[in-house]
Amino acid sequence: MLGKYPVFPPTDSDFLDQPRGDRYDVVVIGGGGGGYHGAFELSNGGYSVLLVDDKGNLGGNCLYEGCVPSKSVSVMVYLLERLRGLMRGVGNDSVGQVRLVWENLVDHKDNVQYIRYLQHIREVKEHENVDFVRGVAEVLDNHRVRVRAVDGSWEKTVEGKYLLVATGSVPIRIPVPGSELAIGSQELFGYKTSYRKVPSGVVVIGGGYIGVEVASVLSGLGVKVTIVEMLPRILSGWDQDVVSQIENKLRSRGVEIVTNSKVVEIREEGGEKVVVYEGPSGARGYVKGSEVIMAVGRKPNVEGLDRLGIVDRGHVDVGASMRTRVPNIYAAGDVIGRYMLYHAAVKESVVASWNIMHGNPVYEVNFNAIPMTIFTEPEAAMVGLSEDVARARGINYVTVSYPLEDDAYAQIIGVRDGFVKLIIERESQRVIGGVVYGEAASMIINEIALAVAVNARVKDLALLPHAHPTIFESIDRAAIRFKV
């Protein structure tokens, strides 16, 4: 619920007052990636901006309970595993005695969040045309927005020539008996969370990237994890080679994966939580754990937006310019229901702001060049067209791959599992997609995304020298394997 958080992020006293003005060039609703980047661009362009967010700081759910804190935890597990692997490689098993305490991991991610929240306060103050307010915004029509204080101490209606809607998303909780027994990302990764002891065993409901990332982190700490997924396979929509690798890795860490199974009930029994699921035949089974984690995804937060006529099938409908069907209203971020990723929201927000300043929808987001990453151990990433999509579109394509076991940096760091795969349109030799599984996949994929965005040919990558020894050499090593 808006304005309701166990712990609010640090804020500034100036942000607690009601909006200073009555009219603004642009009213931005939401301080996440889809909101504040556009607000800053508009400010730099001389536009007066009211930016409203109920947390009283920037970063949205990504910083409060999502990508930043979860990555802060997972990177600590990653570093421990790298150290253990390197030491065992030279015959030293004593490093296996080194343990990470969950509470220490939570303290680390709290500190990272705090640093970024202070940074955001500074950034707001650096943009003098931005009036930032901690409040709850209610859209009255395509120009008027009612803003009220989180504590109800004031309320004010303002007008904007333009609106930028960036209300984000909310977690999905499946409607089954006992669903209130499950915890989610707010309990695990929320700012200053009171949940500070690692469970002995967990059942993760949902085999998408969020559920798989949580399973990877907890299993790395020795927690017994079971994933229950209703589809035939985890990570629906991902490259099948990647899915197979992640499944094998998770199982090697003791993770049980139950697919084709729909959760029908959660209950407490004998001090544990029991997840009851139903298979395709109707037969029921169950798994137990000390905790149940709900990770079935998120949905756009469109509450109160129906009156504007911009909502379609549960999301705000926009074109690549980020303009809605109402000419003076733009939208960006999770609320549009496309790539529900922070980095996508940022670019959508910037494009929206540029089009507002231009006066016409000139700029567009290249959705085909938005990379997706799974922060498992090791990581996985993909961008552009997958093989399945290319095949379905009748594209004559070819793939080239390079195994990371042959990469110098992967050998140095002690992680040789994985590959870099490029998907190439045969006739034009353009790079139309890419898949990476292994060390630093989240970094490697960005260069491939650039190649996709600029319609680079495979020989452009093959001829690009990368610094040695870095893992980016795997890109040109894959590209040079292309044969006409």
Secondary structure, DSSP 8 states (H G I E B T S, - for coil): -TT--SS-----GGGGS--S-SEEEEEEE--SHHHHHHHHHHHHTT--EEEEETTSSSSHHHHHTSHHHHHHHHHHHHHHHHHHHHHHHTT--GGGG----HHHHHHHHHHHHHHHHHHHHHHHHH-TTEEEEEEEEEE-SSSEEEEEETTSS-EEEEEEEEEEE---EEE-----TTGGG-B-HHHHHSTT-S--S--SEEEEE--SHHHHHHHHHHHHTT-EEEEE-SSSSSSTTS-HHHHHHHHHHHHHTT-EEE-S-EEEEEEEETTEEEEEEE-TTS-EEEEEESEEEE-S-EEE--TT-GGGT-EETTEE---TT-B-SSTTEEE-SGGG-S---HHHHHHHHHHHHHHHHHTS------GGG--EEE-SSSEEEEEE--HHHHHHTT--EEEEEEEGGG-HHHHHHT---EEEEEEEETTT-BEEEEEEEETTHHHHHHHHHHHHHTT-BHHHHHT----TT-TTHHHHHHHTT---
